[in-house]
Amino acid sequence: MGRLLTYLIPAILLADLYIYLLFVRKRRRGWISGILWFLPTVLLLVGSYFFFGSHSLGEYRTTYILVFLALVVPKLLFFAFSILDLPFRLLRGRTIYPFSSVGIVAGLGALFILVYGSTLGKE
């Protein structure tokens, strides 16, 4: 899991920064809301570092991985699809973002699959 986190940490931070700069920054009020936007991601990454570093929490590892994936995968899917909208934004100044819409649907679909697979899918 250590090698996977090595690649996931920059990807998660980059996705968070991208979403913040393009969608959240315009609507926030004050610097406190900017800090609060990054707080869940930082806490998740710090918790992951300590959780996977300790060997005494082995029985909760599966649950933590499911929660981690449920929080990270939708954000990364949205980021991957939404980055395809950048040429439209820069060249044409369009206000319709088709790939961002696809990213929202893909992220919600991935969240549904993770929740269904971890609850009802085990039967």
N, CA, C and O atoms as CSV, one atom per row, in Angstrom:
chain,resi,resn,atom,element,x,y,z
A,1,MET,N,N,0.825,-1.193,0.000
A,1,MET,CA,C,0.000,0.000,0.000
A,1,MET,C,C,0.870,1.257,0.000
A,1,MET,O,O,0.411,2.325,-0.404
A,2,GLY,N,N,2.105,1.140,0.443
A,2,GLY,CA,C,2.981,2.304,0.493
A,2,GLY,C,C,3.286,2.871,-0.884
A,2,GLY,O,O,3.299,4.087,-1.072
A,3,ARG,N,N,3.529,1.990,-1.848
A,3,ARG,CA,C,3.795,2.466,-3.209
A,3,ARG,C,C,2.558,3.083,-3.825
A,3,ARG,O,O,2.650,4.071,-4.553
A,4,LEU,N,N,1.408,2.512,-3.539
A,4,LEU,CA,C,0.164,3.060,-4.061
A,4,LEU,C,C,-0.095,4.451,-3.504
A,4,LEU,O,O,-0.516,5.348,-4.235
A,5,LEU,N,N,0.153,4.633,-2.219
A,5,LEU,CA,C,-0.023,5.958,-1.615
A,5,LEU,C,C,0.963,6.967,-2.181
A,5,LEU,O,O,0.660,8.158,-2.255
A,6,THR,N,N,2.132,6.504,-2.578
A,6,THR,CA,C,3.117,7.412,-3.171
A,6,THR,C,C,2.584,8.043,-4.447
A,6,THR,O,O,2.872,9.205,-4.730
A,7,TYR,N,N,1.816,7.294,-5.214
A,7,TYR,CA,C,1.225,7.833,-6.438
A,7,TYR,C,C,-0.114,8.518,-6.182
A,7,TYR,O,O,-0.477,9.457,-6.890
A,8,LEU,N,N,-0.842,8.056,-5.184
A,8,LEU,CA,C,-2.157,8.625,-4.917
A,8,LEU,C,C,-2.097,9.995,-4.251
A,8,LEU,O,O,-2.935,10.851,-4.534
A,9,ILE,N,N,-1.139,10.215,-3.389
A,9,ILE,CA,C,-1.078,11.491,-2.662
A,9,ILE,C,C,-0.939,12.678,-3.614
A,9,ILE,O,O,-1.710,13.629,-3.483
A,10,PRO,N,N,0.002,12.681,-4.568
A,10,PRO,CA,C,0.047,13.825,-5.492
A,10,PRO,C,C,-1.200,13.921,-6.371
A,10,PRO,O,O,-1.649,15.023,-6.686
A,11,ALA,N,N,-1.760,12.782,-6.769
A,11,ALA,CA,C,-2.961,12.810,-7.602
A,11,ALA,C,C,-4.143,13.396,-6.836
A,11,ALA,O,O,-4.911,14.182,-7.391
A,12,ILE,N,N,-4.294,13.028,-5.586
A,12,ILE,CA,C,-5.396,13.551,-4.775
A,12,ILE,C,C,-5.225,15.041,-4.539
A,12,ILE,O,O,-6.183,15.806,-4.655
A,13,LEU,N,N,-4.014,15.453,-4.210
A,13,LEU,CA,C,-3.777,16.886,-3.973
A,13,LEU,C,C,-3.952,17.696,-5.254
A,13,LEU,O,O,-4.484,18.806,-5.215
A,14,LEU,N,N,-3.514,17.157,-6.384
A,14,LEU,CA,C,-3.693,17.847,-7.652
A,14,LEU,C,C,-5.169,17.955,-8.021
A,14,LEU,O,O,-5.617,19.002,-8.488
A,15,ALA,N,N,-5.921,16.884,-7.816
A,15,ALA,CA,C,-7.363,16.917,-8.095
A,15,ALA,C,C,-8.064,17.921,-7.193
A,15,ALA,O,O,-8.929,18.669,-7.649
A,16,ASP,N,N,-7.698,17.942,-5.923
A,16,ASP,CA,C,-8.298,18.898,-4.995
A,16,ASP,C,C,-7.971,20.334,-5.385
A,16,ASP,O,O,-8.843,21.202,-5.349
A,17,LEU,N,N,-6.732,20.584,-5.753
A,17,LEU,CA,C,-6.328,21.923,-6.171
A,17,LEU,C,C,-7.038,22.343,-7.451
A,17,LEU,O,O,-7.457,23.494,-7.572
A,18,TYR,N,N,-7.178,21.430,-8.406
A,18,TYR,CA,C,-7.862,21.718,-9.666
A,18,TYR,C,C,-9.332,22.079,-9.420
A,18,TYR,O,O,-9.826,23.079,-9.941
A,19,ILE,N,N,-10.020,21.263,-8.629
A,19,ILE,CA,C,-11.426,21.530,-8.334
A,19,ILE,C,C,-11.569,22.846,-7.583
A,19,ILE,O,O,-12.499,23.611,-7.839
A,20,TYR,N,N,-10.662,23.110,-6.665
A,20,TYR,CA,C,-10.722,24.360,-5.906
A,20,TYR,C,C,-10.531,25.564,-6.819
A,20,TYR,O,O,-11.305,26.519,-6.750
A,21,LEU,N,N,-9.518,25.532,-7.667
A,21,LEU,CA,C,-9.213,26.691,-8.506
A,21,LEU,C,C,-10.285,26.963,-9.554
A,21,LEU,O,O,-10.567,28.123,-9.855
A,22,LEU,N,N,-10.883,25.928,-10.110
A,22,LEU,CA,C,-11.851,26.140,-11.184
A,22,LEU,C,C,-13.287,26.293,-10.720
A,22,LEU,O,O,-14.070,26.968,-11.387
A,23,PHE,N,N,-13.658,25.692,-9.602
A,23,PHE,CA,C,-15.059,25.689,-9.220
A,23,PHE,C,C,-15.350,26.344,-7.883
A,23,PHE,O,O,-16.397,26.974,-7.730
A,24,VAL,N,N,-14.468,26.220,-6.920
A,24,VAL,CA,C,-14.778,26.656,-5.565
A,24,VAL,C,C,-14.292,28.079,-5.288
A,24,VAL,O,O,-14.963,28.828,-4.579
A,25,ARG,N,N,-13.164,28.454,-5.822
A,25,ARG,CA,C,-12.549,29.733,-5.482
A,25,ARG,C,C,-13.459,30.917,-5.775
A,25,ARG,O,O,-13.445,31.902,-5.037
A,26,LYS,N,N,-14.247,30.836,-6.836
A,26,LYS,CA,C,-15.136,31.934,-7.191
A,26,LYS,C,C,-16.252,32.117,-6.178
A,26,LYS,O,O,-16.750,33.228,-5.998
A,27,ARG,N,N,-16.644,31.055,-5.525
A,27,ARG,CA,C,-17.808,31.097,-4.654
A,27,ARG,C,C,-17.479,31.157,-3.166
A,27,ARG,O,O,-18.394,31.232,-2.346
A,28,ARG,N,N,-16.243,31.128,-2.807
A,28,ARG,CA,C,-15.901,31.101,-1.378
A,28,ARG,C,C,-15.891,32.509,-0.798
A,28,ARG,O,O,-15.780,33.501,-1.518
A,29,ARG,N,N,-16.007,32.562,0.488
A,29,ARG,CA,C,-15.989,33.838,1.190
A,29,ARG,C,C,-14.898,33.786,2.271
A,29,ARG,O,O,-15.061,33.116,3.291
A,30,GLY,N,N,-13.816,34.478,2.046
A,30,GLY,CA,C,-12.752,34.553,3.035
A,30,GLY,C,C,-11.746,33.416,2.916
A,30,GLY,O,O,-11.962,32.435,2.204
A,31,TRP,N,N,-10.656,33.578,3.627
A,31,TRP,CA,C,-9.571,32.611,3.551
A,31,TRP,C,C,-9.853,31.376,4.397
A,31,TRP,O,O,-9.248,30.328,4.171
A,32,ILE,N,N,-10.761,31.478,5.371
A,32,ILE,CA,C,-11.066,30.320,6.211
A,32,ILE,C,C,-11.762,29.232,5.396
A,32,ILE,O,O,-11.490,28.046,5.580
A,33,SER,N,N,-12.654,29.632,4.503
A,33,SER,CA,C,-13.325,28.624,3.683
A,33,SER,C,C,-12.337,27.958,2.721
A,33,SER,O,O,-12.515,26.792,2.368
A,34,GLY,N,N,-11.307,28.679,2.295
A,34,GLY,CA,C,-10.268,28.070,1.470
A,34,GLY,C,C,-9.491,27.011,2.230
A,34,GLY,O,O,-9.167,25.958,1.680
A,35,ILE,N,N,-9.194,27.281,3.480
A,35,ILE,CA,C,-8.497,26.294,4.316
A,35,ILE,C,C,-9.408,25.104,4.606
A,35,ILE,O,O,-8.959,23.958,4.598
A,36,LEU,N,N,-10.685,25.375,4.861
A,36,LEU,CA,C,-11.620,24.288,5.152
A,36,LEU,C,C,-11.843,23.383,3.951
A,36,LEU,O,O,-12.203,22.219,4.125
A,37,TRP,N,N,-11.639,23.888,2.730
A,37,TRP,CA,C,-11.784,23.045,1.550
A,37,TRP,C,C,-10.733,21.940,1.527
A,37,TRP,O,O,-11.035,20.807,1.151
A,38,PHE,N,N,-9.511,22.255,1.923
A,38,PHE,CA,C,-8.418,21.292,1.878
A,38,PHE,C,C,-8.297,20.459,3.148
A,38,PHE,O,O,-7.564,19.470,3.155
A,39,LEU,N,N,-8.980,20.821,4.206
A,39,LEU,CA,C,-8.853,20.125,5.485
A,39,LEU,C,C,-9.245,18.641,5.413
A,39,LEU,O,O,-8.494,17.817,5.934
A,40,PRO,N,N,-10.372,18.250,4.802
A,40,PRO,CA,C,-10.683,16.804,4.748
A,40,PRO,C,C,-9.631,15.987,4.001
A,40,PRO,O,O,-9.308,14.872,4.409
A,41,THR,N,N,-9.099,16.533,2.919
A,41,THR,CA,C,-8.085,15.797,2.160
A,41,THR,C,C,-6.807,15.644,2.972
A,41,THR,O,O,-6.205,14.570,2.992
A,42,VAL,N,N,-6.400,16.694,3.629
A,42,VAL,CA,C,-5.174,16.626,4.438
A,42,VAL,C,C,-5.359,15.646,5.591
A,42,VAL,O,O,-4.459,14.859,5.883
A,43,LEU,N,N,-6.514,15.686,6.249
A,43,LEU,CA,C,-6.765,14.748,7.340
A,43,LEU,C,C,-6.811,13.307,6.842
A,43,LEU,O,O,-6.317,12.401,7.513
A,44,LEU,N,N,-7.398,13.096,5.678
A,44,LEU,CA,C,-7.455,11.751,5.108
A,44,LEU,C,C,-6.052,11.235,4.777
A,44,LEU,O,O,-5.735,10.076,5.045
A,45,LEU,N,N,-5.228,12.083,4.203
A,45,LEU,CA,C,-3.876,11.656,3.840
A,45,LEU,C,C,-2.994,11.432,5.063
A,45,LEU,O,O,-2.212,10.481,5.097
A,46,VAL,N,N,-3.112,12.298,6.068
A,46,VAL,CA,C,-2.346,12.106,7.300
A,46,VAL,C,C,-2.820,10.847,8.020
A,46,VAL,O,O,-2.010,10.072,8.530
A,47,GLY,N,N,-4.145,10.648,8.059
A,47,GLY,CA,C,-4.681,9.429,8.662
A,47,GLY,C,C,-4.226,8.188,7.926
A,47,GLY,O,O,-3.940,7.170,8.555
A,48,SER,N,N,-4.154,8.252,6.598
A,48,SER,CA,C,-3.683,7.113,5.812
A,48,SER,C,C,-2.231,6.804,6.122
A,48,SER,O,O,-1.847,5.641,6.244
A,49,TYR,N,N,-1.434,7.840,6.249
A,49,TYR,CA,C,-0.021,7.644,6.553
A,49,TYR,C,C,0.146,6.913,7.886
A,49,TYR,O,O,0.916,5.958,7.982
A,50,PHE,N,N,-0.581,7.368,8.916
A,50,PHE,CA,C,-0.438,6.731,10.227
A,50,PHE,C,C,-1.137,5.377,10.284
A,50,PHE,O,O,-0.661,4.455,10.948
A,51,PHE,N,N,-2.264,5.258,9.590
A,51,PHE,CA,C,-3.006,4.003,9.643
A,51,PHE,C,C,-2.241,2.868,8.973
A,51,PHE,O,O,-2.144,1.771,9.523
A,52,PHE,N,N,-1.703,3.129,7.800
A,52,PHE,CA,C,-0.978,2.077,7.101
A,52,PHE,C,C,0.430,1.892,7.652
A,52,PHE,O,O,1.087,0.897,7.346
A,53,GLY,N,N,0.895,2.827,8.451
A,53,GLY,CA,C,2.199,2.690,9.079
A,53,GLY,C,C,2.166,1.835,10.330
A,53,GLY,O,O,3.182,1.255,10.714
A,54,SER,N,N,0.992,1.750,10.978
A,54,SER,CA,C,0.900,0.950,12.193
A,54,SER,C,C,0.457,-0.467,11.851
A,54,SER,O,O,-0.264,-0.688,10.878
A,55,HIS,N,N,0.890,-1.401,12.648
A,55,HIS,CA,C,0.543,-2.797,12.401
A,55,HIS,C,C,-0.509,-3.302,13.385
A,55,HIS,O,O,-0.940,-4.451,13.290
A,56,SER,N,N,-0.924,-2.463,14.321
A,56,SER,CA,C,-1.876,-2.913,15.332
A,56,SER,C,C,-3.335,-2.762,14.896
A,56,SER,O,O,-4.226,-3.271,15.577
A,57,LEU,N,N,-3.597,-2.095,13.811
A,57,LEU,CA,C,-4.974,-1.863,13.377
A,57,LEU,C,C,-5.361,-2.744,12.196
A,57,LEU,O,O,-6.101,-2.305,11.316
A,58,GLY,N,N,-4.881,-3.957,12.165
A,58,GLY,CA,C,-5.084,-4.848,11.032
A,58,GLY,C,C,-6.521,-5.233,10.780
A,58,GLY,O,O,-6.913,-5.419,9.628
A,59,GLU,N,N,-7.335,-5.361,11.847
A,59,GLU,CA,C,-8.707,-5.796,11.643
A,59,GLU,C,C,-9.589,-4.702,11.032
A,59,GLU,O,O,-10.656,-5.008,10.499
A,60,TYR,N,N,-9.171,-3.448,11.098
A,60,TYR,CA,C,-9.943,-2.344,10.529
A,60,TYR,C,C,-9.433,-1.907,9.156
A,60,TYR,O,O,-9.952,-0.958,8.568
A,61,ARG,N,N,-8.440,-2.586,8.664
A,61,ARG,CA,C,-7.802,-2.174,7.412
A,61,ARG,C,C,-8.766,-2.205,6.223
A,61,ARG,O,O,-8.758,-1.279,5.412
A,62,THR,N,N,-9.581,-3.228,6.102
A,62,THR,CA,C,-10.519,-3.338,4.990
A,62,THR,C,C,-11.552,-2.222,5.031
A,62,THR,O,O,-11.876,-1.628,4.002
A,63,THR,N,N,-12.063,-1.940,6.213
A,63,THR,CA,C,-13.042,-0.862,6.354
A,63,THR,C,C,-12.421,0.478,6.001
A,63,THR,O,O,-13.052,1.295,5.330
A,64,TYR,N,N,-11.198,0.714,6.440
A,64,TYR,CA,C,-10.556,1.977,6.138
A,64,TYR,C,C,-10.276,2.120,4.641
A,64,TYR,O,O,-10.420,3.208,4.084
A,65,ILE,N,N,-9.883,1.045,4.001
A,65,ILE,CA,C,-9.630,1.097,2.555
A,65,ILE,C,C,-10.916,1.409,1.807
A,65,ILE,O,O,-10.887,2.176,0.845
A,66,LEU,N,N,-12.039,0.840,2.216
A,66,LEU,CA,C,-13.320,1.135,1.576
A,66,LEU,C,C,-13.713,2.600,1.751
A,66,LEU,O,O,-14.180,3.239,0.808
A,67,VAL,N,N,-13.525,3.126,2.946
A,67,VAL,CA,C,-13.838,4.544,3.186
A,67,VAL,C,C,-12.891,5.424,2.379
A,67,VAL,O,O,-13.316,6.412,1.781
A,68,PHE,N,N,-11.637,5.075,2.362
A,68,PHE,CA,C,-10.649,5.836,1.595
A,68,PHE,C,C,-11.014,5.858,0.115
A,68,PHE,O,O,-10.984,6.912,-0.519
A,69,LEU,N,N,-11.357,4.700,-0.432
A,69,LEU,CA,C,-11.732,4.633,-1.844
A,69,LEU,C,C,-13.033,5.376,-2.121
A,69,LEU,O,O,-13.174,6.006,-3.169
A,70,ALA,N,N,-13.980,5.311,-1.199
A,70,ALA,CA,C,-15.250,6.018,-1.390
A,70,ALA,C,C,-15.057,7.526,-1.407
A,70,ALA,O,O,-15.836,8.239,-2.039
A,71,LEU,N,N,-14.043,8.019,-0.730
A,71,LEU,CA,C,-13.783,9.463,-0.727
A,71,LEU,C,C,-12.871,9.906,-1.866
A,71,LEU,O,O,-12.960,11.045,-2.326
A,72,VAL,N,N,-11.998,9.019,-2.322
A,72,VAL,CA,C,-10.982,9.415,-3.292
A,72,VAL,C,C,-11.367,9.123,-4.740
A,72,VAL,O,O,-11.146,9.960,-5.616
A,73,VAL,N,N,-11.934,7.960,-5.000
A,73,VAL,CA,C,-12.209,7.556,-6.385
A,73,VAL,C,C,-13.161,8.506,-7.108
A,73,VAL,O,O,-12.879,8.869,-8.250
A,74,PRO,N,N,-14.283,8.931,-6.498
A,74,PRO,CA,C,-15.146,9.878,-7.220
A,74,PRO,C,C,-14.446,11.196,-7.554
A,74,PRO,O,O,-14.660,11.766,-8.624
A,75,LYS,N,N,-13.621,11.669,-6.641
A,75,LYS,CA,C,-12.902,12.923,-6.893
A,75,LYS,C,C,-11.898,12.764,-8.027
A,75,LYS,O,O,-11.771,13.649,-8.873
A,76,LEU,N,N,-11.186,11.646,-8.049
A,76,LEU,CA,C,-10.216,11.417,-9.113
A,76,LEU,C,C,-10.890,11.197,-10.470
A,76,LEU,O,O,-10.366,11.627,-11.497
A,77,LEU,N,N,-12.041,10.533,-10.480
A,77,LEU,CA,C,-12.775,10.354,-11.740
A,77,LEU,C,C,-13.281,11.692,-12.268
A,77,LEU,O,O,-13.181,11.971,-13.463
A,78,PHE,N,N,-13.824,12.516,-11.379
A,78,PHE,CA,C,-14.280,13.836,-11.807
A,78,PHE,C,C,-13.114,14.646,-12.355
A,78,PHE,O,O,-13.248,15.316,-13.379
A,79,PHE,N,N,-11.984,14.589,-11.686
A,79,PHE,CA,C,-10.797,15.312,-12.139
A,79,PHE,C,C,-10.344,14.825,-13.510
A,79,PHE,O,O,-10.010,15.630,-14.379
A,80,ALA,N,N,-10.333,13.509,-13.705
A,80,ALA,CA,C,-9.862,12.949,-14.979
A,80,ALA,C,C,-10.767,13.359,-16.139
A,80,ALA,O,O,-10.274,13.674,-17.223
A,81,PHE,N,N,-12.077,13.359,-15.928
A,81,PHE,CA,C,-12.983,13.763,-17.000
A,81,PHE,C,C,-13.030,15.278,-17.161
A,81,PHE,O,O,-13.116,15.785,-18.280
A,82,SER,N,N,-12.973,15.988,-16.060
A,82,SER,CA,C,-13.102,17.436,-16.107
A,82,SER,C,C,-11.886,18.110,-16.740
A,82,SER,O,O,-12.004,19.201,-17.299
A,83,ILE,N,N,-10.735,17.479,-16.657
A,83,ILE,CA,C,-9.537,18.076,-17.255
A,83,ILE,C,C,-9.656,18.114,-18.779
A,83,ILE,O,O,-8.976,18.901,-19.438
A,84,LEU,N,N,-10.523,17.261,-19.335
A,84,LEU,CA,C,-10.759,17.288,-20.776
A,84,LEU,C,C,-11.529,18.544,-21.208
A,84,LEU,O,O,-11.554,18.870,-22.395
A,85,ASP,N,N,-12.149,19.244,-20.268
A,85,ASP,CA,C,-12.851,20.492,-20.570
A,85,ASP,C,C,-11.917,21.695,-20.687
A,85,ASP,O,O,-12.338,22.749,-21.165
A,86,LEU,N,N,-10.687,21.566,-20.272
A,86,LEU,CA,C,-9.777,22.717,-20.300
A,86,LEU,C,C,-9.596,23.327,-21.684
A,86,LEU,O,O,-9.587,24.554,-21.782
A,87,PRO,N,N,-9.452,22.559,-22.757
A,87,PRO,CA,C,-9.352,23.204,-24.073
A,87,PRO,C,C,-10.597,24.016,-24.430
A,87,PRO,O,O,-10.491,25.081,-25.037
A,88,PHE,N,N,-11.773,23.516,-24.057
A,88,PHE,CA,C,-12.999,24.269,-24.319
A,88,PHE,C,C,-13.033,25.569,-23.529
A,88,PHE,O,O,-13.482,26.595,-24.040
A,89,ARG,N,N,-12.564,25.532,-22.292
A,89,ARG,CA,C,-12.560,26.731,-21.460
A,89,ARG,C,C,-11.575,27.772,-21.975
A,89,ARG,O,O,-11.880,28.965,-22.008
A,90,LEU,N,N,-10.406,27.320,-22.372
A,90,LEU,CA,C,-9.361,28.258,-22.769
A,90,LEU,C,C,-9.568,28.810,-24.176
A,90,LEU,O,O,-9.324,29.993,-24.414
A,91,LEU,N,N,-10.008,27.983,-25.099
A,91,LEU,CA,C,-10.127,28.417,-26.486
A,91,LEU,C,C,-11.441,29.127,-26.791
A,91,LEU,O,O,-11.457,30.121,-27.517
A,92,ARG,N,N,-12.513,28.634,-26.255
A,92,ARG,CA,C,-13.810,29.176,-26.628
A,92,ARG,C,C,-14.512,29.919,-25.504
A,92,ARG,O,O,-15.478,30.638,-25.758
A,93,GLY,N,N,-14.067,29.769,-24.304
A,93,GLY,CA,C,-14.719,30.426,-23.189
A,93,GLY,C,C,-16.129,29.905,-22.945
A,93,GLY,O,O,-17.006,30.644,-22.498
A,94,ARG,N,N,-16.336,28.640,-23.240
A,94,ARG,CA,C,-17.666,28.052,-23.103
A,94,ARG,C,C,-18.072,27.945,-21.648
A,94,ARG,O,O,-17.237,27.760,-20.762
A,95,THR,N,N,-19.351,28.064,-21.421
A,95,THR,CA,C,-19.869,27.890,-20.069
A,95,THR,C,C,-20.524,26.526,-19.898
A,95,THR,O,O,-20.956,26.187,-18.796
A,96,ILE,N,N,-20.606,25.743,-20.959
A,96,ILE,CA,C,-21.134,24.388,-20.873
A,96,ILE,C,C,-19.944,23.444,-20.843
A,96,ILE,O,O,-19.078,23.489,-21.717
A,97,TYR,N,N,-19.912,22.604,-19.846
A,97,TYR,CA,C,-18.784,21.714,-19.658
A,97,TYR,C,C,-19.269,20.266,-19.752
A,97,TYR,O,O,-19.655,19.685,-18.738
A,98,PRO,N,N,-19.256,19.676,-20.945
A,98,PRO,CA,C,-19.814,18.319,-21.095
A,98,PRO,C,C,-19.008,17.249,-20.353
A,98,PRO,O,O,-19.587,16.310,-19.808
A,99,PHE,N,N,-17.691,17.382,-20.330
A,99,PHE,CA,C,-16.886,16.355,-19.674
A,99,PHE,C,C,-16.996,16.441,-18.154
A,99,PHE,O,O,-16.865,15.427,-17.469
A,100,SER,N,N,-17.233,17.631,-17.624
A,100,SER,CA,C,-17.462,17.748,-16.185
A,100,SER,C,C,-18.756,17.050,-15.800
A,100,SER,O,O,-18.839,16.431,-14.739
A,101,SER,N,N,-19.764,17.145,-16.654
A,101,SER,CA,C,-21.021,16.437,-16.390
A,101,SER,C,C,-20.803,14.927,-16.415
A,101,SER,O,O,-21.338,14.201,-15.577
A,102,VAL,N,N,-20.022,14.463,-17.371
A,102,VAL,CA,C,-19.698,13.037,-17.435
A,102,VAL,C,C,-18.892,12.632,-16.197
A,102,VAL,O,O,-19.078,11.535,-15.670
A,103,GLY,N,N,-18.005,13.504,-15.737
A,103,GLY,CA,C,-17.218,13.225,-14.538
A,103,GLY,C,C,-18.074,13.116,-13.295
A,103,GLY,O,O,-17.807,12.283,-12.429
A,104,ILE,N,N,-19.108,13.953,-13.196
A,104,ILE,CA,C,-20.015,13.868,-12.047
A,104,ILE,C,C,-20.762,12.544,-12.066
A,104,ILE,O,O,-20.887,11.882,-11.036
A,105,VAL,N,N,-21.261,12.157,-13.239
A,105,VAL,CA,C,-21.981,10.886,-13.358
A,105,VAL,C,C,-21.044,9.714,-13.066
A,105,VAL,O,O,-21.437,8.773,-12.377
A,106,ALA,N,N,-19.824,9.756,-13.576
A,106,ALA,CA,C,-18.864,8.673,-13.332
A,106,ALA,C,C,-18.490,8.599,-11.854
A,106,ALA,O,O,-18.378,7.506,-11.299
A,107,GLY,N,N,-18.298,9.744,-11.216
A,107,GLY,CA,C,-17.975,9.758,-9.790
A,107,GLY,C,C,-19.105,9.211,-8.937
A,107,GLY,O,O,-18.874,8.430,-8.014
A,108,LEU,N,N,-20.333,9.625,-9.249
A,108,LEU,CA,C,-21.477,9.098,-8.504
A,108,LEU,C,C,-21.666,7.605,-8.763
A,108,LEU,O,O,-22.030,6.854,-7.858
A,109,GLY,N,N,-21.416,7.178,-10.002
A,109,GLY,CA,C,-21.499,5.750,-10.314
A,109,GLY,C,C,-20.469,4.948,-9.551
A,109,GLY,O,O,-20.774,3.869,-9.041
A,110,ALA,N,N,-19.254,5.458,-9.465
A,110,ALA,CA,C,-18.204,4.757,-8.718
A,110,ALA,C,C,-18.539,4.704,-7.230
A,110,ALA,O,O,-18.293,3.694,-6.571
A,111,LEU,N,N,-19.097,5.786,-6.703
A,111,LEU,CA,C,-19.503,5.795,-5.301
A,111,LEU,C,C,-20.606,4.768,-5.063
A,111,LEU,O,O,-20.579,4.052,-4.063
A,112,PHE,N,N,-21.574,4.692,-5.973
A,112,PHE,CA,C,-22.641,3.704,-5.853
A,112,PHE,C,C,-22.072,2.288,-5.896
A,112,PHE,O,O,-22.472,1.434,-5.104
A,113,ILE,N,N,-21.152,2.036,-6.807
A,113,ILE,CA,C,-20.561,0.698,-6.918
A,113,ILE,C,C,-19.794,0.340,-5.644
A,113,ILE,O,O,-19.877,-0.795,-5.175
A,114,LEU,N,N,-19.050,1.289,-5.081
A,114,LEU,CA,C,-18.302,1.010,-3.855
A,114,LEU,C,C,-19.232,0.740,-2.680
A,114,LEU,O,O,-19.000,-0.187,-1.903
A,115,VAL,N,N,-20.281,1.542,-2.545
A,115,VAL,CA,C,-21.205,1.350,-1.427
A,115,VAL,C,C,-21.980,0.051,-1.609
A,115,VAL,O,O,-22.126,-0.716,-0.657
A,116,TYR,N,N,-22.469,-0.205,-2.789
A,116,TYR,CA,C,-23.217,-1.443,-3.041
A,116,TYR,C,C,-22.321,-2.670,-2.862
A,116,TYR,O,O,-22.733,-3.665,-2.265
A,117,GLY,N,N,-21.121,-2.595,-3.371
A,117,GLY,CA,C,-20.222,-3.734,-3.259
A,117,GLY,C,C,-19.793,-4.018,-1.827
A,117,GLY,O,O,-19.548,-5.171,-1.472
A,118,SER,N,N,-19.700,-2.993,-1.013
A,118,SER,CA,C,-19.264,-3.216,0.364
A,118,SER,C,C,-20.415,-3.553,1.305
A,118,SER,O,O,-20.173,-4.010,2.422
A,119,THR,N,N,-21.657,-3.341,0.884
A,119,THR,CA,C,-22.792,-3.653,1.758
A,119,THR,C,C,-23.571,-4.852,1.225
A,119,THR,O,O,-23.488,-5.941,1.795
A,120,LEU,N,N,-24.314,-4.673,0.159
A,120,LEU,CA,C,-25.169,-5.739,-0.357
A,120,LEU,C,C,-24.432,-6.716,-1.260
A,120,LEU,O,O,-24.868,-7.856,-1.414
A,121,GLY,N,N,-23.353,-6.304,-1.845
A,121,GLY,CA,C,-22.636,-7.146,-2.783
A,121,GLY,C,C,-21.880,-8.296,-2.157
A,121,GLY,O,O,-21.428,-9.196,-2.865
A,122,LYS,N,N,-21.735,-8.285,-0.847
A,122,LYS,CA,C,-20.992,-9.366,-0.175
A,122,LYS,C,C,-21.805,-10.641,-0.051
A,122,LYS,O,O,-21.251,-11.710,0.203
A,123,GLU,N,N,-23.109,-10.538,-0.228
A,123,GLU,CA,C,-23.974,-11.715,-0.027
A,123,GLU,C,C,-23.902,-12.682,-1.153
A,123,GLU,O,O,-24.572,-13.714,-1.124
